[in-house]
């Protein structure tokens, strides 16, 4: 139970804060092991169920956008959002065949640490940007392509999906909160695709017990909180605190023995 709660918290916070959830799923057990506390890594199925918790968080937080997308027949703005989401998803789908090779990073915390340092540099550069002024509804196809490419690079464990897409969205002229909104909505298909399939596997095997339910709830609640915190941080302090965190934690991981 405790392990499920810890992993739910890690997944929920790191999925939306620009600090890489895939990287933390590798580095947290590595750091704890170095401190003398062994924590079993979540299975692929448990990890996918935790993703469902974060999916629930983003669906609830952006429920107005979700409802609007469902009304695309009567709403031209919704059809434009669908276009941006579909175009932005294509680069990640193209990169999926490489995921198996990239997963080898998970056996080497130092490599994940190096990728997290790269995330810190991306966020540091992003914190120096002159933020754009456009809303997501004013987004263009080329914006979606560029943000989608950034999302594809986040298949590398340690590269933050939300961080890289927010920075690129801002470079393309979106306001920071609108870039974050696009990033989170763009993550829905990716999170849902793997999570729902694994949820069916858990149900068929009778493995959907109390610990997994606890992890699901914790990941949903902490994920919702993480979205709220990030959106407020973007308007008040920007990405700099997250850049410092990624650089410090990534550097410690590189030095880890």
N, C-alpha and C positions, 0 to 999 in steps of 0.2 A: 504493500500500500504506500509506504513512504517513498519508495523509488518512483512509483507512478505519479505521485504528487510532485516530486522534484522535477521529473521529466516534463510533466504538464506545465509547470511554472517556467522551466527553461524554454520550452517550445513556444508558449504563449507570448512571453516577453521578447524573445529574440526573433520571432517570425516577422514582427512588424517594426520593432526598433531597428535602425540600420546597423546591426552588429552581427548579422549572419546566424540564422538558426541552425543551418547544417554544420557550420563551424563550431558552434557551441555544443552540439550533440557529440562532437568528437573531443573538444577541449575540456568540457566539464569533468568527464570521467578520468581524463588524463591528469588534470590538476588534483582531483580528489585522490587518485592513486598515488601521486607523488607525495600527498599529505598523509598517506597511510590508511585511507578509507576507500575500500573497494565498492564501487557502485555498478551493478550490472547495467550494461548498455541496453536500451530498449530494442526489442525485436523490430523487424521491418513492419510487421503488422501493428504493433503498439505505436510505433512512430507515425504510421499512417492514420491511426485513430486519433492521435493527438493533433494531427493536421486538421481533422474534422472539427475539433474544438476551435481552432483558429478560423476555420471556414465559417463556423457559426458566428464567431465574433464579428467578422467583417460583414456578414450578411445582415446582422442586427444593426451594427453601427451605420452602415450605408443602406439601410432599408428603403429610404426614399429613392435612392438611385436604382435599387433593384426593382422596386415597383414601377418606376418610370421605364426601365428597360423592357419590362413585360408589356408595356403599352405602346410598343414601337409602331403599331399600325396607325395610331392616331397622333403620334408625336414625332415630328421630323427631328427634333433634338435627340430623341432616344435612338433613332435610326443612325444618327451621326455617331453617338456613343458606341453603338454596336459595331460600326465600321472601324472605329479606333481600336476597340478591344480585339476584334478579329485580326486586324492587321498586326497589332502588337503581339499577338500570341504566336504568329507564324514562325518568327526566328527561334523561339524556344522549342517549338516542335521539330524544327530542322536540326537543332542541337541535341535532341534526345538520344540519338544513336551513340553519342559520345559519353553519355552519362555513366555507362559501365566502366569505362576507362577512368573517368574522373572520380568515381567512387573509391578508387585505390588511394586517394588522398586520406580517406577515413582511417587508414592503417598507419598514417604518419602525421602525428600532431604537429610536428615542426613545419611540414608543408602547409597544413591548415593555418598555422600561425603566420606563415609568410603571406598567404592569401588574405588573412585578416589585416595584416599590416598594409597590404595593397588597398583594402577597403578603407582603412584609416586615411591613406593618402588621397583616395578619391573623395572622401568626405571633407578632408582638409581643403582640397582645391574647391570643392563645392561650396564650402563656407565662405570663400572669398569671391564668389560669383555675385554679379549684379542680378538679382532675381527678376524674372519676367513679370509681365502684367496680364497675360492672357488666361482665360478660363479654359477648362477642359472642353467645353462646348465650342470653343474657338480653335480646337486642335485640328491639325492637318495630317494627311496621310504620312508625310515624311516624318512628322513628330512621332507617330506610332511606330514607324519602322525603326527609328533610332532608339526609342525606349525599349522596343522589343529586342533589339540586339543587346542592349544592356542587360535585359532580363536573361537572355541566353547565356551570357558570361557568368551569371550568378549560379549556373549549374556547378561551378567549381566550389567545393566546400570551403567556406571562409570568405567568399565574395558575397556581400550583402545584396540581396535582390532589391529590397526597398531602397537601400542607400544608393545603389548605382542607377536605378530607374528614376529616383527623385532628382539626382544631380543632372542626369541627361535631360529629363523633362524640363528642369529649370534652364538648362542651356538652350533648349528649344523655345524658351520664352514663356513657359507656364509659371504662375506664381508657385511658391513652395508648397502651399497647402493643396493647390490644384494638381501639382505634380504628384504629391502623396496620394491624393484621391485616385488619380489614374493608376498609380502603382498598386494600390490595394485592390481596386476593381479588376485590374489585369491579372492579379494573382489568383482570383477565384477559380478560373478553369483549371489551372495547374494544381491547386490544392484539392479541388473536388475530384479531379480525374483519378488520382492515385488513392485518395482516401476512401472514396465510396467503394471501389473494387475490393480493397482490403477489409472494409467493414463487412462486406458480404462473406468473405472468407472466415472472419471471426465468428459471425453468426452461424455459419454452417458447421463450424467445429465446436460450437458451444463454449467458445473461449471468451465471451463477452461478460467477464466477471466484474465484481465490485472495484478492484484496483484500476481496471481500464476505464470504468465509468468515472472514477474519481479523477484520473488523469485527464479525461475528456472535459469534465467540468472546470478543472483548474486551468487548462489551456484556453478554454473559452473565456473565462472571466479575466485572466491575466492578459489575454490577447486583446480583449475589448479595452482594458485599461491602457495597454501599450499604444493602441491607436490614438486614444485621447491624449496621452502624454506627448506623443510625437507631434501631433497637429498643433498643440499649444507651444511646444518647444520651437517648432519651425517659425512661429510668429514672434517669439520672444528672444531666443538665444541662437537659433539656427542649428547647424549640424556640427559645430565645433566640439561640444561636449562628447558627442558620439565618436568623432574622429579621434579625440584623445583616448577614449576608452579602447577603441579598436587598436590603436597603435601600442598602447601599454600591454593589453592582453595578448595581442599577437606577438609582441616582442618577448614576453614571458614564455610563451609557447615555444618560440624558437630556441630559447635558452634551456627549455625543459629537458631533463635527462631521465 
